[in-house]
Amino acid sequence: MSDFLENFFKKVSKPVEAFVRDTGYGPPRITLSFLWIAALIAQRNYINKPKTRH
């Protein structure tokens, strides 16, 4: 997860900073993506996480 977040940040940080500088707020789709990622982390619901059977 940390590798994904690092790569994601490297790709979007400069365009996001430019958008915020120009408009005064974060890009809606990226902001929503950050919220989704935070929710997945908070739920510990990771991509490729082994499924457990009950």
Backbone as XML, in Angstrom:
<?xml version="1.0"?>
<chain id="A" units="angstrom">
  <residue number="1" name="MET">
    <atom name="N" x="0.838" y="-1.188" z="0.000"/>
    <atom name="CA" x="0.000" y="0.000" z="0.000"/>
    <atom name="C" x="0.881" y="1.249" z="0.000"/>
  </residue>
  <residue number="2" name="SER">
    <atom name="N" x="1.940" y="1.224" z="0.791"/>
    <atom name="CA" x="2.791" y="2.418" z="0.856"/>
    <atom name="C" x="3.480" y="2.678" z="-0.485"/>
  </residue>
  <residue number="3" name="ASP">
    <atom name="N" x="3.874" y="1.619" z="-1.212"/>
    <atom name="CA" x="4.472" y="1.815" z="-2.540"/>
    <atom name="C" x="3.472" y="2.433" z="-3.499"/>
  </residue>
  <residue number="4" name="PHE">
    <atom name="N" x="2.228" y="1.953" z="-3.453"/>
    <atom name="CA" x="1.185" y="2.511" z="-4.309"/>
    <atom name="C" x="0.992" y="3.992" z="-4.013"/>
  </residue>
  <residue number="5" name="LEU">
    <atom name="N" x="0.878" y="4.336" z="-2.722"/>
    <atom name="CA" x="0.651" y="5.728" z="-2.345"/>
    <atom name="C" x="1.823" y="6.615" z="-2.752"/>
  </residue>
  <residue number="6" name="GLU">
    <atom name="N" x="3.039" y="6.098" z="-2.586"/>
    <atom name="CA" x="4.217" y="6.881" z="-2.974"/>
    <atom name="C" x="4.211" y="7.152" z="-4.477"/>
  </residue>
  <residue number="7" name="ASN">
    <atom name="N" x="3.944" y="6.126" z="-5.275"/>
    <atom name="CA" x="3.907" y="6.307" z="-6.735"/>
    <atom name="C" x="2.772" y="7.229" z="-7.147"/>
  </residue>
  <residue number="8" name="PHE">
    <atom name="N" x="1.616" y="7.064" z="-6.525"/>
    <atom name="CA" x="0.468" y="7.915" z="-6.813"/>
    <atom name="C" x="0.800" y="9.371" z="-6.499"/>
  </residue>
  <residue number="9" name="PHE">
    <atom name="N" x="1.407" y="9.606" z="-5.338"/>
    <atom name="CA" x="1.764" y="10.967" z="-4.937"/>
    <atom name="C" x="2.751" y="11.590" z="-5.916"/>
  </residue>
  <residue number="10" name="LYS">
    <atom name="N" x="3.742" y="10.811" z="-6.338"/>
    <atom name="CA" x="4.733" y="11.334" z="-7.276"/>
    <atom name="C" x="4.092" y="11.764" z="-8.593"/>
  </residue>
  <residue number="11" name="LYS">
    <atom name="N" x="3.068" y="11.027" z="-9.026"/>
    <atom name="CA" x="2.416" y="11.335" z="-10.301"/>
    <atom name="C" x="1.497" y="12.543" z="-10.218"/>
  </residue>
  <residue number="12" name="VAL">
    <atom name="N" x="0.850" y="12.742" z="-9.080"/>
    <atom name="CA" x="-0.189" y="13.769" z="-9.023"/>
    <atom name="C" x="0.182" y="15.015" z="-8.227"/>
  </residue>
  <residue number="13" name="SER">
    <atom name="N" x="1.256" y="14.992" z="-7.482"/>
    <atom name="CA" x="1.529" y="16.106" z="-6.574"/>
    <atom name="C" x="1.701" y="17.448" z="-7.292"/>
  </residue>
  <residue number="14" name="LYS">
    <atom name="N" x="2.487" y="17.495" z="-8.351"/>
    <atom name="CA" x="2.701" y="18.778" z="-9.035"/>
    <atom name="C" x="1.434" y="19.290" z="-9.723"/>
  </residue>
  <residue number="15" name="PRO">
    <atom name="N" x="0.701" y="18.442" z="-10.457"/>
    <atom name="CA" x="-0.551" y="18.944" z="-11.046"/>
    <atom name="C" x="-1.573" y="19.385" z="-9.989"/>
  </residue>
  <residue number="16" name="VAL">
    <atom name="N" x="-1.638" y="18.655" z="-8.873"/>
    <atom name="CA" x="-2.573" y="19.038" z="-7.810"/>
    <atom name="C" x="-2.163" y="20.366" z="-7.204"/>
  </residue>
  <residue number="17" name="GLU">
    <atom name="N" x="-0.880" y="20.542" z="-6.930"/>
    <atom name="CA" x="-0.401" y="21.810" z="-6.376"/>
    <atom name="C" x="-0.711" y="22.967" z="-7.322"/>
  </residue>
  <residue number="18" name="ALA">
    <atom name="N" x="-0.526" y="22.768" z="-8.619"/>
    <atom name="CA" x="-0.815" y="23.816" z="-9.598"/>
    <atom name="C" x="-2.311" y="24.142" z="-9.618"/>
  </residue>
  <residue number="19" name="PHE">
    <atom name="N" x="-3.142" y="23.116" z="-9.543"/>
    <atom name="CA" x="-4.592" y="23.335" z="-9.544"/>
    <atom name="C" x="-5.004" y="24.126" z="-8.315"/>
  </residue>
  <residue number="20" name="VAL">
    <atom name="N" x="-4.485" y="23.747" z="-7.150"/>
    <atom name="CA" x="-4.814" y="24.447" z="-5.899"/>
    <atom name="C" x="-4.337" y="25.894" z="-5.968"/>
  </residue>
  <residue number="21" name="ARG">
    <atom name="N" x="-3.157" y="26.100" z="-6.494"/>
    <atom name="CA" x="-2.611" y="27.460" z="-6.615"/>
    <atom name="C" x="-3.505" y="28.317" z="-7.516"/>
  </residue>
  <residue number="22" name="ASP">
    <atom name="N" x="-4.010" y="27.723" z="-8.602"/>
    <atom name="CA" x="-4.832" y="28.470" z="-9.561"/>
    <atom name="C" x="-6.269" y="28.689" z="-9.096"/>
  </residue>
  <residue number="23" name="THR">
    <atom name="N" x="-6.830" y="27.716" z="-8.372"/>
    <atom name="CA" x="-8.255" y="27.781" z="-8.041"/>
    <atom name="C" x="-8.541" y="28.020" z="-6.565"/>
  </residue>
  <residue number="24" name="GLY">
    <atom name="N" x="-7.587" y="27.670" z="-5.719"/>
    <atom name="CA" x="-7.793" y="27.818" z="-4.277"/>
    <atom name="C" x="-8.395" y="26.599" z="-3.606"/>
  </residue>
  <residue number="25" name="TYR">
    <atom name="N" x="-8.656" y="25.548" z="-4.366"/>
    <atom name="CA" x="-9.179" y="24.311" z="-3.766"/>
    <atom name="C" x="-8.643" y="23.110" z="-4.532"/>
  </residue>
  <residue number="26" name="GLY">
    <atom name="N" x="-8.779" y="21.944" z="-3.919"/>
    <atom name="CA" x="-8.274" y="20.719" z="-4.533"/>
    <atom name="C" x="-9.149" y="20.230" z="-5.668"/>
  </residue>
  <residue number="27" name="PRO">
    <atom name="N" x="-8.547" y="19.537" z="-6.635"/>
    <atom name="CA" x="-9.327" y="18.989" z="-7.736"/>
    <atom name="C" x="-10.344" y="17.977" z="-7.204"/>
  </residue>
  <residue number="28" name="PRO">
    <atom name="N" x="-11.611" y="18.099" z="-7.578"/>
    <atom name="CA" x="-12.648" y="17.245" z="-7.008"/>
    <atom name="C" x="-12.394" y="15.745" z="-7.154"/>
  </residue>
  <residue number="29" name="ARG">
    <atom name="N" x="-12.001" y="15.288" z="-8.325"/>
    <atom name="CA" x="-11.813" y="13.839" z="-8.511"/>
    <atom name="C" x="-10.629" y="13.311" z="-7.714"/>
  </residue>
  <residue number="30" name="ILE">
    <atom name="N" x="-9.540" y="14.046" z="-7.697"/>
    <atom name="CA" x="-8.375" y="13.611" z="-6.922"/>
    <atom name="C" x="-8.709" y="13.640" z="-5.437"/>
  </residue>
  <residue number="31" name="THR">
    <atom name="N" x="-9.396" y="14.682" z="-5.001"/>
    <atom name="CA" x="-9.774" y="14.785" z="-3.594"/>
    <atom name="C" x="-10.642" y="13.596" z="-3.202"/>
  </residue>
  <residue number="32" name="LEU">
    <atom name="N" x="-11.579" y="13.231" z="-4.047"/>
    <atom name="CA" x="-12.429" y="12.084" z="-3.778"/>
    <atom name="C" x="-11.604" y="10.793" z="-3.757"/>
  </residue>
  <residue number="33" name="SER">
    <atom name="N" x="-10.642" y="10.672" z="-4.660"/>
    <atom name="CA" x="-9.770" y="9.491" z="-4.669"/>
    <atom name="C" x="-8.979" y="9.390" z="-3.373"/>
  </residue>
  <residue number="34" name="PHE">
    <atom name="N" x="-8.462" y="10.521" z="-2.884"/>
    <atom name="CA" x="-7.745" y="10.508" z="-1.606"/>
    <atom name="C" x="-8.648" y="10.029" z="-0.478"/>
  </residue>
  <residue number="35" name="LEU">
    <atom name="N" x="-9.894" y="10.477" z="-0.497"/>
    <atom name="CA" x="-10.836" y="10.048" z="0.539"/>
    <atom name="C" x="-11.115" y="8.548" z="0.450"/>
  </residue>
  <residue number="36" name="TRP">
    <atom name="N" x="-11.262" y="8.032" z="-0.758"/>
    <atom name="CA" x="-11.479" y="6.589" z="-0.927"/>
    <atom name="C" x="-10.281" y="5.791" z="-0.429"/>
  </residue>
  <residue number="37" name="ILE">
    <atom name="N" x="-9.077" y="6.253" z="-0.767"/>
    <atom name="CA" x="-7.867" y="5.569" z="-0.305"/>
    <atom name="C" x="-7.794" y="5.603" z="1.217"/>
  </residue>
  <residue number="38" name="ALA">
    <atom name="N" x="-8.080" y="6.745" z="1.807"/>
    <atom name="CA" x="-8.064" y="6.853" z="3.269"/>
    <atom name="C" x="-9.086" y="5.911" z="3.894"/>
  </residue>
  <residue number="39" name="ALA">
    <atom name="N" x="-10.272" y="5.790" z="3.273"/>
    <atom name="CA" x="-11.293" y="4.888" z="3.800"/>
    <atom name="C" x="-10.844" y="3.438" z="3.713"/>
  </residue>
  <residue number="40" name="LEU">
    <atom name="N" x="-10.207" y="3.058" z="2.609"/>
    <atom name="CA" x="-9.699" y="1.689" z="2.478"/>
    <atom name="C" x="-8.644" y="1.391" z="3.530"/>
  </residue>
  <residue number="41" name="ILE">
    <atom name="N" x="-7.765" y="2.347" z="3.757"/>
    <atom name="CA" x="-6.721" y="2.159" z="4.770"/>
    <atom name="C" x="-7.347" y="2.050" z="6.151"/>
  </residue>
  <residue number="42" name="ALA">
    <atom name="N" x="-8.294" y="2.911" z="6.446"/>
    <atom name="CA" x="-8.943" y="2.899" z="7.761"/>
    <atom name="C" x="-9.667" y="1.578" z="8.005"/>
  </residue>
  <residue number="43" name="GLN">
    <atom name="N" x="-10.220" y="0.988" z="6.946"/>
    <atom name="CA" x="-10.939" y="-0.281" z="7.069"/>
    <atom name="C" x="-10.002" y="-1.481" z="6.950"/>
  </residue>
  <residue number="44" name="ARG">
    <atom name="N" x="-8.740" y="-1.204" z="6.674"/>
    <atom name="CA" x="-7.747" y="-2.258" z="6.421"/>
    <atom name="C" x="-8.222" y="-3.185" z="5.310"/>
  </residue>
  <residue number="45" name="ASN">
    <atom name="N" x="-8.815" y="-2.578" z="4.301"/>
    <atom name="CA" x="-9.374" y="-3.309" z="3.175"/>
    <atom name="C" x="-8.461" y="-3.094" z="1.973"/>
  </residue>
  <residue number="46" name="TYR">
    <atom name="N" x="-7.347" y="-3.813" z="1.929"/>
    <atom name="CA" x="-6.316" y="-3.572" z="0.936"/>
    <atom name="C" x="-6.539" y="-4.387" z="-0.328"/>
  </residue>
  <residue number="47" name="ILE">
    <atom name="N" x="-6.037" y="-3.859" z="-1.434"/>
    <atom name="CA" x="-6.071" y="-4.571" z="-2.703"/>
    <atom name="C" x="-5.163" y="-5.800" z="-2.570"/>
  </residue>
  <residue number="48" name="ASN">
    <atom name="N" x="-5.611" y="-6.926" z="-3.120"/>
    <atom name="CA" x="-4.872" y="-8.191" z="-3.092"/>
    <atom name="C" x="-4.710" y="-8.749" z="-1.688"/>
  </residue>
  <residue number="49" name="LYS">
    <atom name="N" x="-5.497" y="-8.290" z="-0.755"/>
    <atom name="CA" x="-5.470" y="-8.838" z="0.596"/>
    <atom name="C" x="-6.033" y="-10.254" z="0.541"/>
  </residue>
  <residue number="50" name="PRO">
    <atom name="N" x="-5.357" y="-11.213" z="1.153"/>
    <atom name="CA" x="-5.886" y="-12.579" z="1.125"/>
    <atom name="C" x="-7.276" y="-12.618" z="1.767"/>
  </residue>
  <residue number="51" name="LYS">
    <atom name="N" x="-8.157" y="-13.340" z="1.124"/>
    <atom name="CA" x="-9.512" y="-13.487" z="1.662"/>
    <atom name="C" x="-9.494" y="-14.582" z="2.730"/>
  </residue>
  <residue number="52" name="THR">
    <atom name="N" x="-10.206" y="-14.348" z="3.802"/>
    <atom name="CA" x="-10.320" y="-15.365" z="4.851"/>
    <atom name="C" x="-11.720" y="-15.948" z="4.811"/>
  </residue>
  <residue number="53" name="ARG">
    <atom name="N" x="-11.800" y="-17.216" z="5.099"/>
    <atom name="CA" x="-13.100" y="-17.882" z="5.138"/>
    <atom name="C" x="-13.566" y="-17.986" z="6.563"/>
  </residue>
  <residue number="54" name="HIS">
    <atom name="N" x="-14.853" y="-17.814" z="6.750"/>
    <atom name="CA" x="-15.432" y="-17.898" z="8.087"/>
    <atom name="C" x="-16.047" y="-19.243" z="8.305"/>
  </residue>
</chain>
